[in-house]
C-alpha cells in the first residue's frame, strides 16, 4: 500500500478537495442556468459569467492572506461563507423573493471567497505529506480536480434538468457539499509552519498592519514583474504567438456567456452540463496528446490546431445531433489544452531561469483578463443575433488567427519544442 493511502491528513485533504470541486461544478452550472432562466436574456448570463471570472484576476493578492491565516481556519471560513451566500438563493426562492439581481450579487462574492480555497489546500499539502511523496500527491490532486470537474459538470446539468430538483434544488445540494467540506476541514490537523529564524514577533495590531503592507508590496511587485515579463517578451516569438491567443481568450469568454442559451436551444440544461464536461475532457485529452507532439514543428502545430478548432466550432454551430455537438465542443477545446502544455514547455526551456516566473505570469495576465470581458461582450451580442452566432464568431476568430500565423513566416517556421535550447536564438531573436 502506498504511504499516501495511509496518510489520514492527506486523505482528509483529498476528500475535501473532491467535495469542494464537486460543489464548485454544481454551483457554476446551476448559477448560470438560474440566471438564464430568471433573466431571460444572454445579457444577464454574460454579466454573470463576467462576475464569476473576474475575481480570478485578483489571485495574486491571495498569497499574503493564505500565508498569514491558519489553513484550517481559512478553509472552514471560506466554505461557511460560500454556504451562507449560496444558501440565500434557495431561501429567497422559498419566500418567492428570488430575482436575477440577487443571484448577480451572490455570484461574485462567492467566487471571491473561492479564490482562497485552492491556494489554501495547496499550502497545506507540503505540510501533510513527506517531501518524497509531494509530486505524487500533487499529481493525485490535479487528476482528482479534472476528473471531478468532468463528472460533476454533467451531474450539475442533470440536476438542473430534473423537474423535482431544478437550479434552486441543485444549489441546496451545493450548500450540503459546503457543509460536508466544513466537517472535513474542521478536523484537519497539520504540523506548525516552519518559522523563519529572522521573523520578528508581532502584536495583533502590528500583524494587521504588516498584512496590509504586504498586500501593497505584493501589488507593487506584481506590477513590476508584469512589466519585466512584457519587456522580455518584446522581440521574441512568444509575443507573436500570445497576442493572437488574447483574441481566442476573448472569444472563449463570449462562448461561456452564451452556453446556457445555446444548450437550451439544442437540448436543455442537461446538455449544458454535458458540454462543460466535454470542455474538461477535451482539455485533458489535448494535454495528453500534446506531450507526444513535441517533435512536430511548433509553427505547424499552432496553425493546424487553430484550423481544427475553427472547424469544430463550425460543426457545433450547424450540428443538431447531441453526441456530435458534444464531440465538436471537446475537439474545439483540445487544441488550446494541448497548446498550453507545449507553449509552457517552450517558455520554461528558452526564457532565462530568473525570468520564467515573471514571463509566465505576464502571459497569463494578458490572456486571462480578456476572458471575463469577452463574456460581457458575448452576452450583449448574443442578445441581438442569438447564441449560435457566437459559435460562428469563435470559428472566425480561430480562422483569423490561423491566417495571421500563416502570413508570418517567422511563426510558420517555428521549430519543434523538443529541439529548442536555453536562450534559443530562433525564439528570442524574432
C-alpha positions as CSV (number, residue, x, y, z in Angstrom):
1,X,0.0,0.0,0.0
2,X,1.3,3.4,-0.9
3,X,2.2,5.6,2.1
4,X,-0.2,8.3,0.9
5,X,-3.1,5.8,1.3
6,X,-2.2,5.5,5.0
7,X,-1.8,9.3,5.5
8,X,-5.0,10.4,7.2
9,X,-4.3,14.1,6.8
10,X,-3.6,13.7,3.1
11,X,-6.8,11.6,2.7
12,X,-8.8,14.2,4.5
13,X,-7.4,17.0,2.3
14,X,-8.0,14.9,-0.8
15,X,-11.6,14.1,0.2
16,X,-12.2,17.8,1.0
17,X,-10.7,18.6,-2.5
18,X,-13.1,16.2,-4.1
19,X,-16.1,17.6,-2.2
20,X,-15.3,21.3,-2.9
21,X,-14.6,20.5,-6.6
22,X,-18.0,18.8,-6.9
23,X,-19.7,21.7,-5.2
24,X,-18.0,24.2,-7.4
25,X,-19.1,22.4,-10.6
26,X,-22.7,22.1,-9.4
27,X,-22.7,25.8,-8.4
28,X,-21.3,27.0,-11.7
29,X,-23.8,25.1,-13.8
30,X,-26.8,25.8,-11.5
31,X,-26.0,29.5,-11.0
32,X,-25.6,30.3,-14.7
33,X,-28.6,28.3,-15.7
34,X,-30.6,30.1,-13.0
35,X,-29.5,33.5,-14.3
36,X,-30.5,32.3,-17.8
37,X,-34.0,31.3,-16.5
38,X,-34.6,34.4,-14.4
39,X,-33.1,37.0,-16.7
40,X,-34.4,35.6,-20.0
41,X,-31.5,37.2,-21.9
42,X,-27.9,36.4,-22.7
43,X,-27.0,39.9,-21.4
44,X,-27.6,38.6,-17.9
45,X,-25.6,35.4,-18.4
46,X,-22.8,37.5,-19.9
47,X,-22.8,39.6,-16.8
48,X,-22.9,36.5,-14.5
49,X,-20.0,34.9,-16.4
50,X,-18.0,38.1,-16.1
51,X,-18.7,38.3,-12.4
52,X,-17.6,34.7,-11.8
53,X,-14.4,35.0,-13.8
54,X,-13.3,38.5,-12.7
55,X,-12.2,37.6,-9.2
56,X,-9.6,35.1,-10.6
57,X,-7.7,38.1,-11.9
58,X,-7.0,39.1,-8.3
59,X,-5.5,35.7,-7.5
60,X,-2.0,37.2,-6.9
61,X,-3.3,39.1,-3.9
62,X,-4.4,35.8,-2.2
63,X,-0.9,34.7,-1.4
64,X,-0.3,37.0,1.6
65,X,-3.6,36.1,3.1
66,X,-3.1,32.4,2.8
67,X,0.4,32.7,4.3
68,X,-0.9,34.6,7.3
69,X,-4.0,32.6,8.1
70,X,-4.2,29.1,9.6
71,X,-5.1,26.7,6.8
72,X,-7.9,25.0,8.7
73,X,-9.4,28.4,9.7
74,X,-9.3,29.8,6.1
75,X,-10.8,26.6,4.6
76,X,-13.6,26.4,7.2
77,X,-14.4,30.2,7.0
78,X,-14.4,30.3,3.2
79,X,-16.6,27.2,2.9
80,X,-19.0,28.6,5.6
81,X,-19.1,31.9,3.8
82,X,-19.9,30.4,0.5
83,X,-22.6,28.2,2.0
84,X,-24.3,31.2,3.6
85,X,-24.1,33.2,0.4
86,X,-25.4,30.5,-1.9
87,X,-28.0,29.5,0.8
88,X,-29.6,32.9,0.3
89,X,-30.8,31.9,-3.1
90,X,-32.9,28.8,-2.1
91,X,-34.2,30.8,0.9
92,X,-35.3,33.7,-1.4
93,X,-36.9,31.2,-3.7
94,X,-38.8,29.6,-0.8
95,X,-40.3,33.1,0.2
96,X,-40.9,33.9,-3.5
97,X,-38.3,36.7,-3.4
98,X,-35.8,35.4,-5.8
99,X,-34.6,37.8,-8.5
100,X,-31.8,37.7,-11.1
101,X,-30.3,40.8,-9.3
102,X,-29.9,38.8,-6.1
103,X,-28.1,36.0,-7.9
104,X,-25.8,38.5,-9.6
105,X,-24.9,39.9,-6.2
106,X,-24.2,36.5,-4.7
107,X,-22.1,35.2,-7.6
108,X,-19.1,37.5,-7.4
109,X,-18.9,37.3,-3.6
110,X,-18.9,33.5,-3.6
111,X,-16.3,33.5,-6.4
112,X,-14.1,35.9,-4.5
113,X,-14.2,33.7,-1.4
114,X,-13.4,30.7,-3.6
115,X,-10.1,32.2,-4.6
116,X,-8.8,31.3,-1.2
117,X,-9.8,27.7,-1.2
118,X,-7.4,26.1,-3.7
119,X,-4.3,28.1,-2.7
120,X,-5.0,27.2,1.0
121,X,-5.3,23.5,0.0
122,X,-2.0,23.8,-2.0
123,X,-0.4,25.4,1.0
124,X,-1.5,22.5,3.3
125,X,-0.2,19.8,1.0
126,X,3.6,20.1,1.7
127,X,2.9,20.0,5.4
128,X,0.6,17.0,5.1
129,X,3.0,14.7,3.2
130,X,6.7,13.8,3.1
131,X,8.9,15.6,0.6
132,X,9.5,12.4,-1.4
133,X,5.7,11.9,-1.9
134,X,4.9,15.5,-2.7
135,X,5.0,15.2,-6.5
136,X,2.7,12.1,-6.3
137,X,0.3,14.0,-4.0
138,X,0.2,16.9,-6.4
139,X,-0.5,14.6,-9.3
140,X,-3.3,12.9,-7.4
141,X,-4.8,16.3,-6.5
142,X,-4.7,17.5,-10.2
143,X,-6.1,14.3,-11.6
144,X,-8.9,14.4,-9.0
145,X,-9.6,18.0,-9.9
146,X,-10.0,17.3,-13.6
147,X,-12.0,14.0,-13.0
148,X,-14.5,15.6,-10.6
149,X,-14.9,18.6,-13.0
150,X,-15.8,16.3,-15.9
151,X,-18.2,14.2,-13.8
152,X,-20.0,16.9,-11.8
153,X,-20.4,19.4,-14.6
154,X,-22.6,16.7,-16.2
155,X,-24.2,15.9,-12.8
156,X,-25.0,19.6,-12.3
157,X,-26.7,19.7,-15.7
158,X,-28.7,16.6,-14.9
159,X,-29.8,18.0,-11.5
160,X,-30.9,21.3,-13.0
161,X,-32.8,19.4,-15.7
162,X,-34.8,17.3,-13.2
163,X,-38.2,18.8,-12.5
164,X,-38.0,17.6,-8.9
165,X,-34.7,19.4,-8.4
166,X,-34.1,22.3,-10.8
167,X,-31.4,25.0,-10.4
168,X,-32.6,26.0,-6.9
169,X,-32.6,22.4,-5.7
170,X,-29.2,21.9,-7.1
171,X,-28.0,24.9,-5.1
172,X,-29.5,23.3,-2.0
173,X,-27.4,20.2,-2.7
174,X,-24.4,22.5,-3.3
175,X,-24.9,24.0,0.2
176,X,-24.8,20.5,1.5
177,X,-21.3,19.9,-0.1
178,X,-20.0,23.0,1.6
179,X,-21.4,21.7,5.0
180,X,-19.6,18.4,4.3
181,X,-16.4,20.2,3.4
182,X,-16.6,22.2,6.7
183,X,-16.8,19.0,8.7
184,X,-13.8,17.6,6.8
185,X,-11.6,20.7,7.1
186,X,-12.6,21.3,10.7
187,X,-10.9,18.1,11.7
188,X,-7.7,18.9,9.8
189,X,-4.5,18.8,11.8
190,X,-1.3,20.0,10.3
191,X,2.3,20.5,11.7
192,X,3.1,24.1,12.5
193,X,4.6,26.1,9.8
194,X,8.4,26.3,9.9
195,X,9.1,29.8,11.1
196,X,12.0,31.8,9.7
197,X,14.6,32.5,12.3
198,X,14.6,36.2,11.4
199,X,10.8,36.5,11.5
200,X,10.0,39.1,14.2
201,X,7.3,38.6,16.9
202,X,4.4,41.0,16.3
203,X,1.3,42.1,18.2
204,X,-2.1,41.6,16.5
205,X,-2.2,45.2,15.5
206,X,1.3,45.0,14.0
207,X,0.4,41.8,12.2
208,X,-2.7,43.5,10.7
209,X,-0.6,46.5,9.6
210,X,2.1,44.1,8.3
211,X,-0.5,42.2,6.2
212,X,-1.8,45.5,4.6
213,X,1.8,46.4,3.9
214,X,2.5,43.0,2.4
215,X,-0.6,43.2,0.2
216,X,0.6,46.7,-1.0
217,X,4.1,45.3,-1.6
218,X,2.6,42.3,-3.4
219,X,0.7,44.6,-5.7
220,X,3.7,46.7,-6.5
221,X,5.8,43.6,-7.0
222,X,3.2,42.0,-9.3
223,X,3.0,45.2,-11.5
224,X,6.8,45.4,-11.6
225,X,7.2,41.7,-12.5
226,X,4.4,42.1,-15.1
227,X,6.4,44.9,-16.7
228,X,9.6,42.8,-16.6
229,X,7.9,39.9,-18.2
230,X,6.5,42.1,-21.0
231,X,9.8,43.7,-21.6
232,X,11.4,40.3,-22.1
233,X,8.6,39.2,-24.4
234,X,9.2,42.1,-26.8
235,X,11.1,40.9,-29.8
236,X,10.6,37.2,-29.1
237,X,8.3,34.6,-30.8
238,X,6.3,34.4,-27.5
239,X,4.7,37.8,-28.1
240,X,3.9,36.9,-31.7
241,X,2.1,33.8,-30.5
242,X,0.5,35.2,-27.3
243,X,-1.3,38.3,-28.8
244,X,-3.5,36.2,-31.2
245,X,-4.3,34.0,-28.2
246,X,-5.8,37.0,-26.5
247,X,-8.3,37.2,-29.3
248,X,-9.1,33.5,-28.7
249,X,-9.5,34.0,-25.0
250,X,-11.9,36.9,-25.7
251,X,-13.9,34.6,-28.0
252,X,-13.9,31.9,-25.3
253,X,-15.3,34.3,-22.8
254,X,-18.1,35.1,-25.3
255,X,-18.9,31.4,-25.7
256,X,-19.0,30.8,-21.9
257,X,-21.6,33.5,-21.6
258,X,-24.0,32.0,-24.2
259,X,-23.6,28.3,-23.3
260,X,-26.9,28.2,-21.3
261,X,-28.8,29.8,-24.1
262,X,-27.2,27.5,-26.7
263,X,-27.8,24.4,-24.6
264,X,-31.5,25.5,-24.2
265,X,-31.8,25.8,-28.0
266,X,-30.2,22.4,-28.7
267,X,-31.3,20.2,-25.8
268,X,-31.8,21.9,-22.4
269,X,-30.0,22.1,-19.1
270,X,-28.7,18.5,-19.2
271,X,-26.9,19.4,-22.4
272,X,-25.3,22.4,-20.7
273,X,-23.6,20.3,-18.1
274,X,-22.5,17.7,-20.6
275,X,-21.0,20.5,-22.8
276,X,-19.0,21.7,-19.8
277,X,-17.8,18.1,-19.2
278,X,-16.9,18.0,-22.9
279,X,-14.7,21.1,-22.4
280,X,-12.9,19.4,-19.5
281,X,-12.5,16.1,-21.3
282,X,-11.2,17.8,-24.5
283,X,-8.6,19.8,-22.5
284,X,-7.4,16.7,-20.7
285,X,-7.1,14.7,-23.9
286,X,-5.4,17.6,-25.6
287,X,-2.8,17.9,-22.8
288,X,-2.0,14.2,-23.0
289,X,-1.7,14.1,-26.8
290,X,0.4,17.3,-26.9
291,X,3.1,15.6,-24.9
292,X,3.6,13.3,-27.9
293,X,3.8,16.1,-30.4
294,X,6.8,18.0,-29.2
295,X,8.8,16.7,-32.2
296,X,6.3,18.4,-34.6
297,X,7.3,21.9,-35.7
298,X,5.6,24.2,-33.3
299,X,4.6,26.6,-36.1
300,X,2.8,23.8,-37.9
301,X,1.1,22.7,-34.7
302,X,-0.4,26.1,-33.9
303,X,-1.6,26.6,-37.5
304,X,-3.2,23.2,-37.7
305,X,-4.6,23.5,-34.2
306,X,-6.3,26.9,-35.0
307,X,-7.8,25.4,-38.2
308,X,-9.1,22.3,-36.4
309,X,-10.6,24.5,-33.6
310,X,-12.3,26.7,-36.2
311,X,-13.8,23.6,-38.0
312,X,-15.0,22.2,-34.6
313,X,-16.9,25.5,-33.9
314,X,-18.4,25.4,-37.3
315,X,-19.5,21.8,-36.7
316,X,-21.0,22.8,-33.3
317,X,-22.9,25.7,-34.9
318,X,-24.6,23.6,-37.6
319,X,-25.0,20.2,-35.7
320,X,-28.3,19.2,-34.4
321,X,-27.4,15.7,-33.1
322,X,-26.4,15.9,-29.4
323,X,-23.5,13.4,-29.5
324,X,-22.0,15.3,-32.4
325,X,-22.4,18.6,-30.7
326,X,-20.5,17.3,-27.6
327,X,-17.7,15.8,-29.8
328,X,-17.3,19.2,-31.5
329,X,-17.1,21.0,-28.2
330,X,-14.4,18.6,-27.0
331,X,-12.4,18.9,-30.2
332,X,-12.6,22.7,-30.0
333,X,-11.0,22.8,-26.6
334,X,-8.4,20.0,-27.3
335,X,-6.0,22.3,-29.1
336,X,-6.0,25.1,-26.5
337,X,-5.4,22.4,-23.8
338,X,-2.6,20.9,-25.7
339,X,-1.0,24.2,-26.8
340,X,-0.9,25.3,-23.1
341,X,1.4,22.3,-22.4
342,X,3.7,22.9,-25.4
343,X,3.8,26.7,-25.0
344,X,4.6,26.4,-21.3
345,X,7.4,24.0,-22.1
346,X,8.8,26.4,-24.7
347,X,8.8,29.2,-22.2
348,X,10.4,27.1,-19.5
349,X,13.1,26.0,-21.9
350,X,14.0,29.2,-23.6
351,X,13.5,32.0,-21.1
352,X,16.2,32.9,-18.6
353,X,15.6,30.9,-15.4
354,X,15.4,34.0,-13.3
355,X,12.6,35.4,-15.6
356,X,10.5,32.3,-16.1
357,X,8.0,33.1,-13.3
358,X,7.6,36.7,-14.5
359,X,7.2,35.8,-18.1
360,X,4.6,33.1,-17.4
361,X,2.7,35.5,-15.1
362,X,2.7,38.3,-17.6
363,X,1.4,35.9,-20.3
364,X,-1.3,34.5,-18.0
365,X,-2.4,38.1,-17.2
366,X,-2.6,39.1,-20.9
367,X,-4.7,36.1,-21.9
368,X,-6.9,35.6,-18.8
369,X,-8.0,39.2,-18.4
370,X,-9.6,39.0,-21.8
371,X,-12.0,36.2,-20.9
372,X,-14.3,37.9,-18.5
373,X,-14.7,40.9,-20.8
374,X,-15.4,38.6,-23.6
375,X,-18.3,37.2,-21.5
376,X,-19.7,40.7,-21.2
377,X,-19.5,41.3,-25.0
378,X,-20.8,37.8,-25.8
379,X,-23.9,38.3,-23.7
380,X,-24.7,41.6,-25.4
381,X,-24.0,40.4,-28.9
382,X,-26.0,37.2,-28.5
383,X,-29.0,39.1,-27.3
384,X,-29.1,40.8,-30.7
385,X,-28.0,37.9,-33.0
386,X,-28.6,34.7,-31.0
387,X,-26.3,32.2,-29.3
388,X,-25.4,30.2,-32.4
389,X,-23.9,33.3,-34.0
390,X,-21.3,33.4,-31.2
391,X,-20.0,29.9,-32.3
392,X,-19.6,31.3,-35.8
393,X,-17.7,34.3,-34.3
394,X,-15.4,31.8,-32.4
395,X,-14.8,29.9,-35.6
396,X,-14.0,33.2,-37.4
397,X,-11.6,34.3,-34.6
398,X,-9.7,31.0,-35.0
399,X,-9.6,31.3,-38.8
400,X,-8.3,34.9,-38.4
401,X,-5.5,33.6,-36.0
402,X,-4.6,30.8,-38.4
403,X,-4.3,33.3,-41.3
404,X,-2.1,35.5,-39.1
405,X,0.2,32.6,-38.3
406,X,0.3,31.5,-42.0
407,X,1.2,35.1,-43.1
408,X,4.2,35.3,-40.8
409,X,7.0,33.1,-42.0
410,X,8.8,33.6,-38.7
411,X,5.9,32.0,-36.8
412,X,5.2,29.4,-39.5
413,X,8.8,28.2,-39.3
414,X,9.0,27.9,-35.5
415,X,10.9,24.7,-34.6
416,X,9.7,21.6,-32.6
417,X,9.6,22.2,-28.9
418,X,11.8,19.2,-28.3
419,X,14.6,20.8,-30.4
420,X,14.8,24.2,-28.6
421,X,17.5,25.0,-26.2
422,X,18.1,27.6,-23.4
423,X,18.2,31.2,-24.9
424,X,17.4,29.7,-28.4
425,X,18.0,32.4,-31.0
426,X,15.2,31.1,-33.2
427,X,12.8,32.1,-30.5
428,X,14.5,35.1,-28.8
429,X,15.7,36.9,-31.9
430,X,12.3,37.2,-33.6
